[in-house]
C-alpha cells in the first residue's frame, strides 16, 4: 500500500529491510552449515544434521547456549521466556530440531518437565551451527556497508537507534513467533536474570525488529486484525476478490502463512471463501463489509501511527528514520533496488529451488515452522 504522495508506510520500509537482512543471513548460514529440511533433503554426507532454522531462532533461543552448556534455569532467565514457552521450545530444540540435548541432574525425579538444574548442551551439529551463527550478523552488516555505502549504512543505524531508545525498553531485539491470529504478542513473564549478560552494541536487525515490533503493538491496539494479516493479505485483497492461490505471489509470504491468515479472516467473519465459478476448483477470497472496514483501518492506521510518532518522539527523528530506510529500500533512481542484490541464494540453498519472490512481505510472517521471515 502506497500513500497519497507515493510513499510506502514506515512499517513496510522496516519490514522490507528486516526481511532482506534475514534472508541474506539465512542463505549464508544454510550454505555453511550441515542441515536437513522437510522438502529439500539434507546436506550430502551429513550424519543426523539438525533441522534448518532461520535467524530468529538463533536470536531468541540458541544464542544463549554456550558450548560448555547452561542450566535450564539460567537459559530461561537469559532468553526471558515463560515456563510454558520454555517447555515448548526446549522440546523442539532437542527432539524436533536436534540442536541441543538436556541432561537432568542425577538426583532428579523422572518427570515430563525439564528440571531447573538440568544442563542444556549443544549437539555436535548444534555446535557447528552456533559457530557459524555467532559472527554472521556482523558479516552481513559489513556486506550492507559495502553495498549501500558506509555513510548510508551509518545513517540507517543511527536513525534506528535514535527511534529505538524512545520506545519501550522492554521490547526484545527480535520479532515474536506468530501464533493464532498472527498477532505480535509480547511475553510479559517477569523472569529475573540469574546470570548477568554482558552489554553489547545493538545490531542492525535487532534495531529494525525493536522498532517494527513497537509499530505492530501500537497497530494491533486499534485494529481487529493483526498487522501481519492486514499488511500481507488484506492489503492485496481487491474489492472484486482475489484468488487464494495468487496470495503467496502477491504478498511475498508462504502458502502456509497465507492459509493461516485466510482461515482467520473467514472464521472471524472478515471474508468469504468461495469457488471462482460453479465448476471451478479455484477459491476466491472476497472481503465483506467487516473485511473492507478492516482494510480501510489498516490503510489509515499505518499513517496515523507514523504521525503520532512524529508528535511523541520528534518529527526530525522520524523523518531521519524514513529517509534512511528509503535510501536502502526504496531507491526511485535504481531498478531493481540494491536491497535485492543480497537475496540471490547459493545454488545449494532451498530458495534456489523455487521462483524468486516478486515482492517482500509488508510484515514478517515468522512462524513456529522454523522462523523464516516469509513463513516458509
DRENDO-1510 file (C-alpha; in Angstrom, 1 decimal, always signed):
<recs>
REC; n; res; u; v; w
REC; 1; UNK; +0.0; +0.0; +0.0 .
REC; 2; UNK; +1.4; +3.4; -1.1 .
REC; 3; UNK; +0.4; +6.7; +0.4 .
REC; 4; UNK; -1.2; +9.6; -1.4 .
REC; 5; UNK; +2.3; +11.1; -2.0 .
REC; 6; UNK; +3.6; +7.8; -3.4 .
REC; 7; UNK; +5.5; +6.7; -0.3 .
REC; 8; UNK; +5.2; +3.3; +1.3 .
REC; 9; UNK; +4.3; +3.2; +5.0 .
REC; 10; UNK; +7.0; +3.2; +7.6 .
REC; 11; UNK; +6.1; -0.4; +8.6 .
REC; 12; UNK; +6.6; -1.6; +5.1 .
REC; 13; UNK; +10.1; +0.0; +4.9 .
REC; 14; UNK; +11.1; -1.5; +8.2 .
REC; 15; UNK; +9.7; -4.9; +7.1 .
REC; 16; UNK; +11.5; -4.9; +3.7 .
REC; 17; UNK; +14.8; -4.1; +5.3 .
REC; 18; UNK; +14.5; -6.6; +8.0 .
REC; 19; UNK; +13.2; -9.4; +5.8 .
REC; 20; UNK; +16.0; -8.8; +3.3 .
REC; 21; UNK; +18.7; -8.9; +6.0 .
REC; 22; UNK; +17.3; -12.2; +7.5 .
REC; 23; UNK; +17.1; -13.9; +4.1 .
REC; 24; UNK; +20.7; -13.0; +3.3 .
REC; 25; UNK; +21.7; -14.1; +6.8 .
REC; 26; UNK; +19.8; -17.4; +6.4 .
REC; 27; UNK; +21.2; -18.1; +2.9 .
REC; 28; UNK; +24.8; -17.8; +4.2 .
REC; 29; UNK; +24.0; -20.0; +7.3 .
REC; 30; UNK; +22.5; -22.7; +5.1 .
REC; 31; UNK; +25.4; -22.6; +2.7 .
REC; 32; UNK; +28.0; -23.1; +5.5 .
REC; 33; UNK; +26.1; -25.5; +7.8 .
REC; 34; UNK; +25.2; -29.2; +7.5 .
REC; 35; UNK; +21.4; -29.4; +7.9 .
REC; 36; UNK; +18.2; -31.2; +6.9 .
REC; 37; UNK; +14.9; -29.8; +5.6 .
REC; 38; UNK; +11.4; -31.2; +5.2 .
REC; 39; UNK; +11.1; -30.7; +1.4 .
REC; 40; UNK; +14.6; -30.2; +0.1 .
REC; 41; UNK; +16.6; -33.1; +1.7 .
REC; 42; UNK; +19.8; -32.9; +3.8 .
REC; 43; UNK; +23.4; -31.8; +3.3 .
REC; 44; UNK; +25.1; -34.7; +1.4 .
REC; 45; UNK; +27.2; -36.8; +3.8 .
REC; 46; UNK; +25.9; -35.2; +6.9 .
REC; 47; UNK; +25.1; -37.6; +9.8 .
REC; 48; UNK; +21.9; -36.7; +11.7 .
REC; 49; UNK; +22.3; -33.0; +11.0 .
REC; 50; UNK; +20.0; -30.5; +12.8 .
REC; 51; UNK; +16.9; -29.1; +11.1 .
REC; 52; UNK; +17.4; -25.9; +9.1 .
REC; 53; UNK; +16.3; -22.8; +11.1 .
REC; 54; UNK; +16.1; -19.1; +10.4 .
REC; 55; UNK; +17.8; -16.2; +12.2 .
REC; 56; UNK; +15.0; -15.6; +14.7 .
REC; 57; UNK; +15.5; -19.0; +16.3 .
REC; 58; UNK; +19.2; -18.1; +16.9 .
REC; 59; UNK; +18.5; -14.6; +18.3 .
REC; 60; UNK; +15.6; -15.8; +20.5 .
REC; 61; UNK; +17.0; -19.1; +21.8 .
REC; 62; UNK; +20.2; -20.7; +20.6 .
REC; 63; UNK; +22.5; -17.7; +21.1 .
REC; 64; UNK; +22.1; -18.2; +24.9 .
REC; 65; UNK; +23.5; -21.8; +24.8 .
REC; 66; UNK; +27.4; -21.9; +25.3 .
REC; 67; UNK; +29.4; -24.8; +24.1 .
REC; 68; UNK; +30.0; -25.9; +27.7 .
REC; 69; UNK; +26.3; -25.9; +28.4 .
REC; 70; UNK; +23.9; -23.9; +30.6 .
REC; 71; UNK; +21.3; -24.8; +33.2 .
REC; 72; UNK; +17.7; -24.7; +32.3 .
REC; 73; UNK; +17.2; -22.1; +35.0 .
REC; 74; UNK; +19.8; -19.8; +33.6 .
REC; 75; UNK; +18.7; -20.4; +30.0 .
REC; 76; UNK; +15.1; -19.3; +30.9 .
REC; 77; UNK; +16.4; -16.2; +32.5 .
REC; 78; UNK; +18.7; -15.3; +29.6 .
REC; 79; UNK; +16.1; -16.0; +26.9 .
REC; 80; UNK; +13.4; -14.3; +29.1 .
REC; 81; UNK; +10.6; -16.7; +28.4 .
REC; 82; UNK; +7.8; -18.0; +30.5 .
REC; 83; UNK; +7.8; -21.6; +31.9 .
REC; 84; UNK; +5.3; -22.7; +29.3 .
REC; 85; UNK; +7.3; -21.3; +26.4 .
REC; 86; UNK; +10.4; -22.9; +27.9 .
REC; 87; UNK; +8.9; -26.4; +27.8 .
REC; 88; UNK; +7.7; -25.8; +24.2 .
REC; 89; UNK; +10.9; -24.5; +22.7 .
REC; 90; UNK; +13.3; -26.8; +24.6 .
REC; 91; UNK; +11.3; -29.8; +23.4 .
REC; 92; UNK; +11.6; -28.5; +19.8 .
REC; 93; UNK; +15.3; -27.7; +20.0 .
REC; 94; UNK; +16.0; -31.2; +21.5 .
REC; 95; UNK; +13.5; -33.6; +20.0 .
REC; 96; UNK; +12.5; -32.0; +16.7 .
REC; 97; UNK; +15.5; -30.0; +15.6 .
REC; 98; UNK; +18.4; -31.7; +17.2 .
REC; 99; UNK; +20.4; -28.6; +18.2 .
REC; 100; UNK; +20.7; -29.5; +21.9 .
REC; 101; UNK; +20.4; -32.3; +24.4 .
REC; 102; UNK; +19.2; -31.8; +28.0 .
REC; 103; UNK; +21.0; -33.7; +30.8 .
REC; 104; UNK; +18.9; -34.0; +34.0 .
REC; 105; UNK; +20.8; -33.9; +37.3 .
REC; 106; UNK; +21.5; -37.3; +38.9 .
REC; 107; UNK; +19.1; -36.6; +41.8 .
REC; 108; UNK; +16.2; -35.6; +39.6 .
REC; 109; UNK; +12.9; -37.5; +39.8 .
REC; 110; UNK; +11.7; -38.7; +36.4 .
REC; 111; UNK; +9.3; -36.0; +35.0 .
REC; 112; UNK; +8.0; -34.8; +31.7 .
REC; 113; UNK; +9.1; -31.3; +32.6 .
REC; 114; UNK; +12.7; -30.0; +32.3 .
REC; 115; UNK; +14.4; -29.8; +35.7 .
REC; 116; UNK; +15.7; -26.3; +36.5 .
REC; 117; UNK; +19.2; -27.7; +37.3 .
REC; 118; UNK; +19.3; -29.8; +34.1 .
REC; 119; UNK; +22.1; -28.8; +31.7 .
REC; 120; UNK; +21.5; -27.8; +28.1 .
REC; 121; UNK; +24.4; -28.6; +25.8 .
REC; 122; UNK; +24.6; -28.3; +22.0 .
REC; 123; UNK; +24.8; -31.4; +19.9 .
REC; 124; UNK; +27.7; -31.8; +17.5 .
REC; 125; UNK; +25.5; -30.3; +14.8 .
REC; 126; UNK; +24.4; -27.6; +17.2 .
REC; 127; UNK; +28.0; -26.6; +18.0 .
REC; 128; UNK; +28.7; -26.3; +14.3 .
REC; 129; UNK; +25.6; -24.2; +13.7 .
REC; 130; UNK; +26.3; -21.9; +16.7 .
REC; 131; UNK; +29.9; -21.4; +15.5 .
REC; 132; UNK; +28.5; -20.3; +12.1 .
REC; 133; UNK; +25.7; -18.2; +13.5 .
REC; 134; UNK; +27.7; -16.2; +16.1 .
REC; 135; UNK; +29.7; -13.9; +13.8 .
REC; 136; UNK; +27.1; -13.9; +11.0 .
REC; 137; UNK; +25.2; -10.8; +11.9 .
REC; 138; UNK; +28.4; -8.8; +11.7 .
REC; 139; UNK; +29.3; -10.4; +8.4 .
REC; 140; UNK; +26.0; -9.3; +6.8 .
REC; 141; UNK; +26.3; -5.9; +8.3 .
REC; 142; UNK; +29.7; -5.4; +6.7 .
REC; 143; UNK; +28.2; -6.5; +3.3 .
REC; 144; UNK; +25.5; -3.9; +3.7 .
REC; 145; UNK; +28.1; -1.2; +4.4 .
REC; 146; UNK; +29.9; -2.1; +1.2 .
REC; 147; UNK; +26.7; -2.5; -0.8 .
REC; 148; UNK; +25.0; +0.7; +0.2 .
REC; 149; UNK; +28.0; +2.8; +1.3 .
REC; 150; UNK; +29.3; +3.4; +4.8 .
REC; 151; UNK; +27.5; +6.7; +5.2 .
REC; 152; UNK; +24.1; +5.4; +4.2 .
REC; 153; UNK; +24.5; +2.3; +6.5 .
REC; 154; UNK; +25.5; +4.5; +9.4 .
REC; 155; UNK; +22.7; +6.9; +8.8 .
REC; 156; UNK; +20.2; +4.0; +8.9 .
REC; 157; UNK; +21.8; +2.5; +12.1 .
REC; 158; UNK; +21.8; +5.9; +13.9 .
REC; 159; UNK; +18.2; +6.7; +12.9 .
REC; 160; UNK; +17.0; +3.3; +14.1 .
REC; 161; UNK; +18.9; +3.7; +17.4 .
REC; 162; UNK; +17.5; +7.2; +17.9 .
REC; 163; UNK; +14.0; +5.9; +17.4 .
REC; 164; UNK; +14.6; +2.7; +19.5 .
REC; 165; UNK; +15.8; +4.5; +22.6 .
REC; 166; UNK; +12.5; +6.4; +22.7 .
REC; 167; UNK; +10.4; +3.2; +22.6 .
REC; 168; UNK; +9.6; +0.7; +25.3 .
REC; 169; UNK; +12.8; -0.5; +26.8 .
REC; 170; UNK; +11.3; -4.0; +27.5 .
REC; 171; UNK; +10.9; -4.7; +23.8 .
REC; 172; UNK; +13.2; -7.5; +22.6 .
REC; 173; UNK; +15.6; -7.2; +19.7 .
REC; 174; UNK; +13.8; -9.9; +17.7 .
REC; 175; UNK; +10.2; -10.2; +16.5 .
REC; 176; UNK; +7.8; -12.6; +18.1 .
REC; 177; UNK; +6.9; -16.0; +16.6 .
REC; 178; UNK; +3.3; -15.5; +15.5 .
REC; 179; UNK; +0.6; -17.8; +16.8 .
REC; 180; UNK; -3.2; -17.9; +16.1 .
REC; 181; UNK; -4.4; -14.7; +14.5 .
REC; 182; UNK; -0.7; -13.9; +13.7 .
REC; 183; UNK; -0.7; -11.3; +16.5 .
REC; 184; UNK; +2.5; -9.7; +17.7 .
REC; 185; UNK; +2.3; -10.6; +21.4 .
REC; 186; UNK; +5.0; -9.8; +24.0 .
REC; 187; UNK; +5.8; -12.5; +26.6 .
REC; 188; UNK; +5.4; -10.4; +29.8 .
REC; 189; UNK; +6.7; -13.0; +32.2 .
REC; 190; UNK; +8.9; -11.3; +34.7 .
REC; 191; UNK; +11.9; -13.6; +34.9 .
REC; 192; UNK; +14.9; -12.3; +36.8 .
REC; 193; UNK; +18.3; -12.9; +35.1 .
REC; 194; UNK; +20.3; -15.1; +37.4 .
REC; 195; UNK; +23.4; -14.6; +35.3 .
REC; 196; UNK; +24.2; -11.0; +34.0 .
REC; 197; UNK; +24.6; -10.7; +30.3 .
REC; 198; UNK; +27.4; -8.5; +29.1 .
REC; 199; UNK; +26.2; -5.4; +27.4 .
REC; 200; UNK; +26.7; -5.3; +23.6 .
REC; 201; UNK; +26.1; -2.9; +20.8 .
REC; 202; UNK; +22.7; -3.2; +19.2 .
REC; 203; UNK; +22.7; -4.9; +15.8 .
REC; 204; UNK; +21.0; -3.5; +12.7 .
REC; 205; UNK; +18.4; -6.4; +12.6 .
REC; 206; UNK; +17.9; -6.0; +16.3 .
REC; 207; UNK; +17.1; -2.3; +16.0 .
REC; 208; UNK; +14.8; -3.0; +12.9 .
REC; 209; UNK; +13.0; -5.7; +14.9 .
REC; 210; UNK; +12.5; -3.5; +18.0 .
REC; 211; UNK; +11.1; -0.5; +16.0 .
REC; 212; UNK; +8.9; -2.7; +13.9 .
REC; 213; UNK; +7.6; -4.6; +17.0 .
REC; 214; UNK; +6.7; -1.4; +18.6 .
REC; 215; UNK; +4.8; -0.3; +15.5 .
REC; 216; UNK; +2.9; -3.7; +15.4 .
REC; 217; UNK; +1.9; -3.5; +19.0 .
REC; 218; UNK; +0.5; +0.0; +18.6 .
REC; 219; UNK; -1.3; -1.0; +15.4 .
REC; 220; UNK; -2.9; -4.0; +17.0 .
REC; 221; UNK; -4.3; -2.0; +19.9 .
REC; 222; UNK; -6.6; -0.3; +17.4 .
REC; 223; UNK; -7.2; -3.0; +14.8 .
REC; 224; UNK; -9.3; -6.2; +14.9 .
REC; 225; UNK; -6.8; -7.8; +12.5 .
REC; 226; UNK; -3.1; -8.2; +13.2 .
REC; 227; UNK; -0.5; -6.2; +11.2 .
REC; 228; UNK; +0.8; -9.4; +9.7 .
REC; 229; UNK; -2.6; -10.2; +8.2 .
REC; 230; UNK; -3.6; -6.7; +7.3 .
REC; 231; UNK; -0.3; -5.8; +5.6 .
REC; 232; UNK; +0.1; -9.0; +3.7 .
REC; 233; UNK; -3.4; -10.3; +2.9 .
REC; 234; UNK; -6.0; -7.5; +3.4 .
REC; 235; UNK; -3.7; -5.1; +1.5 .
REC; 236; UNK; -3.8; -7.1; -1.7 .
REC; 237; UNK; -7.5; -8.2; -1.5 .
REC; 238; UNK; -9.2; -6.3; -4.2 .
REC; 239; UNK; -12.8; -5.1; -4.0 .
REC; 240; UNK; -13.8; -7.8; -6.5 .
REC; 241; UNK; -11.9; -10.6; -4.8 .
REC; 242; UNK; -8.6; -12.3; -5.2 .
REC; 243; UNK; -7.7; -16.0; -5.9 .
REC; 244; UNK; -6.4; -17.6; -2.8 .
REC; 245; UNK; -3.7; -19.3; -4.9 .
REC; 246; UNK; -2.4; -15.9; -6.0 .
REC; 247; UNK; -2.0; -14.6; -2.5 .
REC; 248; UNK; +1.5; -16.0; -1.9 .
REC; 249; UNK; +2.8; -14.4; -5.0 .
REC; 250; UNK; +1.1; -11.0; -4.3 .
REC; 251; UNK; +2.1; -10.9; -0.7 .
REC; 252; UNK; +5.5; -12.4; -0.7 .
REC; 253; UNK; +4.7; -14.9; +2.1 .
REC; 254; UNK; +4.4; -18.7; +2.0 .
REC; 255; UNK; +1.2; -20.6; +1.2 .
REC; 256; UNK; +1.2; -22.0; +4.8 .
REC; 257; UNK; +1.2; -18.4; +6.2 .
REC; 258; UNK; -1.5; -17.4; +3.7 .
REC; 259; UNK; -3.6; -20.4; +4.8 .
REC; 260; UNK; -3.4; -19.3; +8.4 .
REC; 261; UNK; -4.4; -15.7; +7.5 .
REC; 262; UNK; -7.2; -16.8; +5.2 .
REC; 263; UNK; -8.6; -19.2; +7.8 .
REC; 264; UNK; -8.6; -16.5; +10.5 .
REC; 265; UNK; -10.3; -14.0; +8.2 .
REC; 266; UNK; -13.0; -16.5; +7.2 .
REC; 267; UNK; -13.7; -17.8; +10.8 .
REC; 268; UNK; -13.8; -14.3; +12.3 .
REC; 269; UNK; -16.2; -13.0; +9.6 .
REC; 270; UNK; -13.9; -10.7; +7.7 .
REC; 271; UNK; -14.1; -12.6; +4.3 .
REC; 272; UNK; -15.9; -15.2; +2.4 .
REC; 273; UNK; -14.1; -18.0; +0.6 .
REC; 274; UNK; -16.0; -19.4; -2.4 .
REC; 275; UNK; -15.4; -21.2; -5.7 .
REC; 276; UNK; -14.5; -18.9; -8.5 .
REC; 277; UNK; -17.3; -20.4; -10.6 .
REC; 278; UNK; -19.7; -23.3; -10.1 .
REC; 279; UNK; -17.4; -25.9; -11.6 .
REC; 280; UNK; -14.0; -24.3; -10.6 .
REC; 281; UNK; -11.6; -25.7; -8.0 .
REC; 282; UNK; -10.1; -22.2; -7.6 .
REC; 283; UNK; -11.0; -20.4; -4.5 .
REC; 284; UNK; -11.7; -16.7; -4.2 .
REC; 285; UNK; -11.3; -14.6; -1.1 .
REC; 286; UNK; -13.8; -11.8; -1.0 .
REC; 287; UNK; -13.9; -9.2; +1.8 .
REC; 288; UNK; -17.3; -8.5; +3.2 .
REC; 289; UNK; -18.2; -5.2; +4.9 .
REC; 290; UNK; -16.3; -6.1; +8.0 .
REC; 291; UNK; -13.2; -7.0; +6.0 .
REC; 292; UNK; -13.4; -3.9; +3.9 .
REC; 293; UNK; -13.6; -1.9; +7.1 .
REC; 294; UNK; -10.5; -3.7; +8.4 .
REC; 295; UNK; -8.6; -3.0; +5.2 .
REC; 296; UNK; -9.6; +0.7; +5.5 .
REC; 297; UNK; -8.4; +0.7; +9.1 .
REC; 298; UNK; -5.0; -0.6; +8.0 .
REC; 299; UNK; -4.7; +2.0; +5.3 .
REC; 300; UNK; -5.5; +4.8; +7.7 .
REC; 301; UNK; -3.8; +3.5; +10.8 .
REC; 302; UNK; -0.3; +3.0; +9.5 .
REC; 303; UNK; -0.1; +6.7; +8.7 .
REC; 304; UNK; -1.8; +7.7; +11.9 .
REC; 305; UNK; +0.8; +5.8; +13.9 .
REC; 306; UNK; +3.7; +7.5; +12.0 .
REC; 307; UNK; +2.1; +10.9; +12.6 .
REC; 308; UNK; +1.7; +10.0; +16.3 .
REC; 309; UNK; +5.4; +9.0; +16.5 .
REC; 310; UNK; +6.4; +12.3; +15.0 .
REC; 311; UNK; +4.5; +14.1; +17.7 .
REC; 312; UNK; +5.8; +11.9; +20.6 .
REC; 313; UNK; +9.4; +11.2; +19.5 .
REC; 314; UNK; +10.1; +14.3; +17.4 .
REC; 315; UNK; +9.3; +15.0; +13.7 .
REC; 316; UNK; +13.0; +15.1; +12.8 .
REC; 317; UNK; +13.7; +11.8; +14.5 .
REC; 318; UNK; +11.1; +10.0; +12.4 .
REC; 319; UNK; +11.9; +12.0; +9.3 .
REC; 320; UNK; +15.5; +10.8; +9.5 .
REC; 321; UNK; +14.4; +7.2; +10.0 .
REC; 322; UNK; +12.1; +7.4; +7.0 .
REC; 323; UNK; +14.9; +9.0; +4.8 .
REC; 324; UNK; +17.4; +6.4; +5.9 .
REC; 325; UNK; +15.1; +3.5; +5.2 .
REC; 326; UNK; +14.1; +4.9; +1.8 .
REC; 327; UNK; +17.7; +5.2; +0.8 .
REC; 328; UNK; +18.1; +1.5; +1.4 .
REC; 329; UNK; +14.7; +0.1; +0.5 .
REC; 330; UNK; +13.0; +2.5; -1.8 .
REC; 331; UNK; +15.5; +4.0; -4.2 .
REC; 332; UNK; +13.5; +5.5; -7.0 .
REC; 333; UNK; +16.5; +6.0; -9.2 .
REC; 334; UNK; +17.6; +2.4; -9.0 .
REC; 335; UNK; +15.7; -0.5; -10.6 .
REC; 336; UNK; +15.8; -3.0; -9.1 .
REC; 337; UNK; +16.5; -1.8; -5.6 .
REC; 338; UNK; +20.0; -2.6; -4.3 .
REC; 339; UNK; +18.3; -4.3; -1.4 .
REC; 340; UNK; +17.6; -7.2; -3.7 .
REC; 341; UNK; +21.2; -7.8; -4.5 .
REC; 342; UNK; +21.7; -9.8; -1.3 .
REC; 343; UNK; +18.8; -12.1; -1.9 .
REC; 344; UNK; +20.3; -14.2; -4.6 .
REC; 345; UNK; +20.7; -17.7; -2.9 .
REC; 346; UNK; +23.6; -20.0; -3.3 .
REC; 347; UNK; +22.9; -22.9; -5.7 .
REC; 348; UNK; +22.8; -25.3; -2.7 .
REC; 349; UNK; +20.1; -23.3; -0.8 .
REC; 350; UNK; +16.5; -24.3; -0.8 .
REC; 351; UNK; +15.5; -20.8; -2.1 .
REC; 352; UNK; +17.4; -21.6; -5.3 .
REC; 353; UNK; +14.9; -24.4; -5.9 .
REC; 354; UNK; +11.8; -22.1; -6.0 .
REC; 355; UNK; +10.9; -19.0; -8.1 .
REC; 356; UNK; +12.4; -15.7; -6.9 .
REC; 357; UNK; +9.9; -13.6; -4.9 .
REC; 358; UNK; +8.2; -10.8; -6.8 .
REC; 359; UNK; +7.7; -8.8; -3.6 .
REC; 360; UNK; +8.9; -8.9; +0.0 .
REC; 361; UNK; +6.4; -9.2; +2.9 .
REC; 362; UNK; +5.0; -6.0; +4.2 .
REC; 363; UNK; +5.3; -7.5; +7.6 .
REC; 364; UNK; +7.4; -10.6; +8.6 .
REC; 365; UNK; +5.4; -13.8; +8.8 .
REC; 366; UNK; +7.6; -15.6; +11.5 .
REC; 367; UNK; +6.0; -18.9; +12.3 .
REC; 368; UNK; +6.9; -21.9; +14.6 .
REC; 369; UNK; +7.9; -23.9; +11.4 .
REC; 370; UNK; +11.5; -22.6; +11.6 .
REC; 371; UNK; +11.2; -18.8; +12.0 .
REC; 372; UNK; +11.7; -17.9; +8.3 .
REC; 373; UNK; +10.5; -14.3; +7.7 .
REC; 374; UNK; +8.2; -15.2; +4.9 .
REC; 375; UNK; +6.5; -18.0; +6.8 .
REC; 376; UNK; +8.3; -20.7; +4.7 .
</recs>
